[in-house]
Each structure stands twice: as C-alpha cells, then as structure tokens.
C-alpha cells in the first residue's frame, strides 16, 4: 500500500499491486487494472519510488528458502 494525495488535498492509501500505468500530462494520472483513473499531487517519479519501496518491504516479509 502507498499513500498518495488527491488534488483537493485528501490523503488516501492505494494498493500498489492494482496500478497498471502512471502518467504525467502535467497532472499525475494513475490508471488501475480495472480502468479507473486517479489524479494525484505526487510526481510520477515519487509514485515509482513508493511502489519500489512497497515491493522491497514485501520481499523482506517473505522468509528465505
């Protein structure tokens, strides 16, 4: 899960596994696997960083072997 901000300032948590694409034009638009579009304040690079951090956190929770 990653925390993001709507353009009106409301914060919410998004399941990063549901993200299909992230675009900037100039607003950042996240498209989910179900086709829903979310416009957020965070820059595309920040969303990518958050998703990578989320994935790393998940991999630390899985025991080796």
Buried (B, 14 or more C-beta within 10 A) or exposed (E): EBEBEEEEEEEEEBEBEEBEEBEEEEEBBBBBEEEEEBEBBBEBEBBEEBBEEBEEEEEEEEEEE
